[in-house]
Amino acid sequence: MLSKGLLLEDIRTDEILEMHRIMSRYADLPMDLADASLVVVAERLRLRKVFTLDRHFRLYHPRHLRHFEIVP
């Protein structure tokens, strides 16, 4: 759903295992469930740009990009 520039997406059941896999891959970084959910949805939608205040998010490497463009 698109509303005033925000995209709201549900986490699909099949993405829960992927979130667990991503969290395991980045276990040495401060990745939490919210970070993993943002990564899996961004990968599914092939998003380049994500909004987050977490500086460490730059360290995550999605499958479809070398790195995310972080906003702000």
VOSE-575277 format. One record per residue: residue number from 1; residue in three letters; y, x, z of N, C-alpha, C, O in turn. Coordinates in nm, 4 decimals. Example, Ala and Ser with C-alpha at 12.3 -4.5 7.8 and 13.67 -1.06 7.14 Angstrom:
SITE    n  res      n_py      n_px      n_pz     ca_py     ca_px     ca_pz      c_py      c_px      c_pz      o_py      o_px      o_pz
SITE    1  ala   -0.5690    1.3190    0.7800   -0.4500    1.2300    0.7800   -0.3300    1.3200    0.7800   -0.3319    1.4236    0.8465
SITE    2  ser   -0.2250    1.2850    0.7080   -0.1060    1.3670    0.7140    0.0030    1.2900    0.7870    0.1138    1.3409    0.8039
// end
This chain:
SITE    n  res      n_py      n_px      n_pz     ca_py     ca_px     ca_pz      c_py      c_px      c_pz      o_py      o_px      o_pz
SITE    1  met   -0.1172    0.0845    0.0000    0.0000    0.0000    0.0000    0.1235    0.0890    0.0000    0.1288    0.1865    0.0750
SITE    2  leu    0.2216    0.0579   -0.0815    0.3439    0.1355   -0.0893    0.4577    0.0553   -0.0281    0.4815   -0.0590   -0.0670
SITE    3  ser    0.5272    0.1142    0.0664    0.6362    0.0461    0.1335    0.7444    0.1472    0.1681    0.7249    0.2326    0.2545
SITE    4  lys    0.8583    0.1374    0.1007    0.9720    0.2255    0.1290    0.9339    0.3730    0.1257    0.9781    0.4507    0.2104
SITE    5  gly    0.8533    0.4113    0.0296    0.8180    0.5515    0.0124    0.7000    0.5996    0.0936    0.6610    0.7157    0.0814
SITE    6  leu    0.6419    0.5145    0.1758    0.5240    0.5542    0.2532    0.3993    0.4941    0.1918    0.3985    0.3782    0.1505
SITE    7  leu    0.2954    0.5730    0.1861    0.1674    0.5269    0.1356    0.0723    0.5150    0.2539    0.0436    0.6140    0.3211
SITE    8  leu    0.0239    0.3945    0.2792   -0.0701    0.3714    0.3889   -0.2090    0.3530    0.3297   -0.2299    0.2663    0.2448
SITE    9  glu   -0.3023    0.4333    0.3736   -0.4386    0.4311    0.3207   -0.5378    0.4229    0.4349   -0.5167    0.4815    0.5410
SITE   10  asp   -0.6442    0.3513    0.4131   -0.7543    0.3459    0.5092   -0.8463    0.4653    0.4876   -0.8577    0.5184    0.3771
SITE   11  ile   -0.9111    0.5058    0.5955   -1.0161    0.6066    0.5857   -1.1439    0.5317    0.5504   -1.1819    0.4365    0.6187
SITE   12  arg   -1.2093    0.5748    0.4442   -1.3337    0.5110    0.4032   -1.4488    0.5650    0.4876   -1.4445    0.6783    0.5356
SITE   13  thr   -1.5488    0.4843    0.5045   -1.6644    0.5226    0.5854   -1.7255    0.6533    0.5370   -1.7626    0.7380    0.6183
SITE   14  asp   -1.7365    0.6705    0.4072   -1.7977    0.7918    0.3523   -1.7118    0.9161    0.3755   -1.7602    1.0280    0.3586
SITE   15  glu   -1.5867    0.8986    0.4135   -1.4989    1.0135    0.4364   -1.5090    1.0686    0.5789   -1.4590    1.1776    0.6069
SITE   16  ile   -1.5720    0.9955    0.6669   -1.5837    1.0407    0.8055   -1.6644    1.1699    0.8145   -1.6266    1.2611    0.8880
SITE   17  leu   -1.7750    1.1789    0.7408   -1.8529    1.3033    0.7392   -1.7732    1.4182    0.6787   -1.7840    1.5324    0.7234
SITE   18  glu   -1.6944    1.3880    0.5781   -1.6094    1.4913    0.5172   -1.5054    1.5409    0.6179   -1.4765    1.6604    0.6230
SITE   19  met   -1.4496    1.4511    0.6970   -1.3537    1.4909    0.7999   -1.4199    1.5852    0.9003   -1.3600    1.6843    0.9420
SITE   20  his   -1.5429    1.5538    0.9387   -1.6166    1.6399    1.0308   -1.6405    1.7779    0.9685   -1.6258    1.8803    1.0353
SITE   21  arg   -1.6768    1.7794    0.8417   -1.7000    1.9066    0.7718   -1.5719    1.9905    0.7678   -1.5753    2.1112    0.7914
SITE   22  ile   -1.4603    1.9262    0.7381   -1.3314    1.9974    0.7316   -1.2932    2.0513    0.8690   -1.2479    2.1651    0.8808
SITE   23  met   -1.3111    1.9705    0.9722   -1.2782    2.0163    1.1073   -1.3654    2.1348    1.1476   -1.3184    2.2254    1.2163
SITE   24  ser   -1.4912    2.1350    1.1057   -1.5799    2.2482    1.1345   -1.5348    2.3729    1.0593   -1.5378    2.4833    1.1137
SITE   25  arg   -1.4927    2.3550    0.9336   -1.4479    2.4678    0.8526   -1.3247    2.5348    0.9132   -1.3102    2.6568    0.9058
SITE   26  tyr   -1.2364    2.4552    0.9729   -1.1135    2.5082    1.0318   -1.1201    2.5100    1.1841   -1.0180    2.4933    1.2509
SITE   27  ala   -1.2380    2.5298    1.2387   -1.2581    2.5258    1.3843   -1.1751    2.6315    1.4574   -1.1415    2.6131    1.5744
SITE   28  asp   -1.1423    2.7403    1.3908   -1.0638    2.8457    1.4545   -0.9136    2.8176    1.4496   -0.8347    2.8952    1.5034
SITE   29  leu   -0.8735    2.7077    1.3858   -0.7325    2.6675    1.3780   -0.7128    2.5397    1.4592   -0.8100    2.4724    1.4936
SITE   30  pro   -0.5892    2.5065    1.4896   -0.5652    2.3827    1.5642   -0.5705    2.2587    1.4741   -0.4681    2.1941    1.4520
SITE   31  met   -0.6892    2.2252    1.4220   -0.7036    2.1048    1.3396   -0.7601    1.9931    1.4258   -0.8604    2.0109    1.4950
SITE   32  asp   -0.6942    1.8771    1.4207   -0.7451    1.7620    1.4946   -0.7837    1.6515    1.3963   -0.7760    1.6694    1.2747
SITE   33  leu   -0.8250    1.5379    1.4504   -0.8704    1.4264    1.3683   -0.7609    1.3765    1.2741   -0.7891    1.3418    1.1594
SITE   34  ala   -0.6378    1.3729    1.3210   -0.5264    1.3283    1.2366   -0.5077    1.4220    1.1169   -0.4869    1.3759    1.0047
SITE   35  asp   -0.5151    1.5525    1.1407   -0.5026    1.6499    1.0319   -0.6149    1.6313    0.9303   -0.5902    1.6286    0.8097
SITE   36  ala   -0.7374    1.6185    0.9788   -0.8522    1.6029    0.8893   -0.8416    1.4749    0.8080   -0.8768    1.4734    0.6901
SITE   37  ser   -0.7938    1.3681    0.8693   -0.7804    1.2423    0.7948   -0.6753    1.2548    0.6855   -0.6932    1.2010    0.5762
SITE   38  leu   -0.5666    1.3249    0.7134   -0.4635    1.3459    0.6119   -0.5171    1.4299    0.4960   -0.4858    1.4032    0.3800
SITE   39  val   -0.5972    1.5305    0.5273   -0.6547    1.6150    0.4224   -0.7490    1.5340    0.3333   -0.7396    1.5430    0.2109
SITE   40  val   -0.8400    1.4548    0.3920   -0.9360    1.3823    0.3081   -0.8688    1.2758    0.2223   -0.9082    1.2551    0.1075
SITE   41  val   -0.7684    1.2085    0.2763   -0.6975    1.1078    0.1949   -0.6172    1.1766    0.0852   -0.6153    1.1294   -0.0285
SITE   42  ala   -0.5516    1.2861    0.1171   -0.4754    1.3596    0.0160   -0.5674    1.4120   -0.0936   -0.5300    1.4123   -0.2109
SITE   43  glu   -0.6875    1.4565   -0.0565   -0.7829    1.5020   -0.1577   -0.8276    1.3858   -0.2459   -0.8336    1.3989   -0.3681
SITE   44  arg   -0.8587    1.2727   -0.1841   -0.9032    1.1562   -0.2618   -0.7955    1.1114   -0.3603   -0.8253    1.0792   -0.4753
SITE   45  leu   -0.6711    1.1096   -0.3150   -0.5609    1.0632   -0.4000   -0.4999    1.1754   -0.4850   -0.4100    1.1527   -0.5659
SITE   46  arg   -0.5517    1.2970   -0.4642   -0.5044    1.4145   -0.5374   -0.3543    1.4358   -0.5174   -0.2806    1.4648   -0.6116
SITE   47  leu   -0.3113    1.4208   -0.3918   -0.1700    1.4389   -0.3577   -0.1378    1.5865   -0.3438   -0.2185    1.6650   -0.2942
SITE   48  arg   -0.0204    1.6221   -0.3877    0.0269    1.7590   -0.3735    0.1162    1.7729   -0.2506    0.1185    1.8776   -0.1859
SITE   49  lys    0.1891    1.6672   -0.2196    0.2915    1.6695   -0.1163    0.2488    1.5813    0.0006    0.2080    1.4669   -0.0191
SITE   50  val    0.2584    1.6347    0.1224    0.2268    1.5581    0.2430    0.3397    1.5736    0.3446    0.4069    1.6766    0.3501
SITE   51  phe    0.3588    1.4693    0.4246    0.4575    1.4738    0.5315    0.3860    1.5068    0.6614    0.2969    1.4337    0.7045
SITE   52  thr    0.4251    1.6163    0.7231    0.3713    1.6539    0.8537    0.4703    1.7476    0.9214    0.5429    1.8223    0.8558
SITE   53  leu    0.4715    1.7419    1.0523    0.5540    1.8335    1.1312    0.4720    1.9515    1.1820    0.5257    2.0415    1.2466
SITE   54  asp    0.3422    1.9514    1.1529    0.2526    2.0598    1.1947    0.2687    2.1802    1.1027    0.2321    2.1740    0.9854
SITE   55  arg    0.3222    2.2880    1.1543    0.3432    2.4096    1.0747    0.2115    2.4708    1.0272    0.2052    2.5295    0.9191
SITE   56  his    0.1071    2.4569    1.1078   -0.0218    2.5163    1.0712   -0.0875    2.4455    0.9526   -0.1864    2.4950    0.8987
SITE   57  phe   -0.0341    2.3313    0.9117   -0.0918    2.2568    0.8000   -0.0889    2.3388    0.6705   -0.1671    2.3138    0.5788
SITE   58  arg    0.0006    2.4354    0.6640    0.0094    2.5218    0.5456   -0.1167    2.6070    0.5276   -0.1419    2.6595    0.4192
SITE   59  leu   -0.1941    2.6201    0.6332   -0.3146    2.7023    0.6269   -0.4346    2.6293    0.5679   -0.5350    2.6925    0.5350
SITE   60  tyr   -0.4258    2.4985    0.5542   -0.5369    2.4207    0.5006   -0.5358    2.4260    0.3483   -0.4305    2.4166    0.2853
SITE   61  his   -0.6530    2.4409    0.2910   -0.6667    2.4512    0.1461   -0.7474    2.3331    0.0932   -0.8701    2.3316    0.1037
SITE   62  pro   -0.6782    2.2335    0.0361   -0.7511    2.1188   -0.0200   -0.8292    2.1606   -0.1438   -0.7991    2.2622   -0.2065
SITE   63  arg   -0.9294    2.0814   -0.1780   -1.0148    2.1146   -0.2926   -0.9396    2.1136   -0.4246   -0.9754    2.1879   -0.5159
SITE   64  his   -0.8365    2.0314   -0.4369   -0.7699    2.0139   -0.5657   -0.6439    2.0997   -0.5822   -0.5802    2.0959   -0.6875
SITE   65  leu   -0.6079    2.1765   -0.4801   -0.4869    2.2599   -0.4836   -0.5118    2.3917   -0.4111   -0.6092    2.4067   -0.3374
SITE   66  arg   -0.4219    2.4859   -0.4337   -0.4266    2.6084   -0.3539   -0.3716    2.5823   -0.2145   -0.4205    2.6369   -0.1156
SITE   67  his   -0.2673    2.4967   -0.2082   -0.2081    2.4582   -0.0792   -0.1234    2.3320   -0.1009   -0.0841    2.2999   -0.2131
SITE   68  phe   -0.0969    2.2625    0.0086   -0.0119    2.1445    0.0033    0.1351    2.1836   -0.0001    0.1731    2.2891    0.0508
SITE   69  glu    0.2160    2.1000   -0.0590    0.3604    2.1103   -0.0439    0.3944    2.0270    0.0786    0.3666    1.9071    0.0821
SITE   70  ile    0.4547    2.0901    0.1795    0.4805    2.0257    0.3078    0.6223    1.9693    0.3107    0.7186    2.0375    0.2757
SITE   71  val    0.6331    1.8437    0.3532    0.7624    1.7780    0.3719    0.7722    1.7427    0.5178    0.6744    1.6875    0.5682
SITE   72  pro    0.8741    1.7666    0.5891    1.0053    1.8137    0.5478    1.0117    1.9619    0.5312    1.1169    2.0157    0.4965
// end
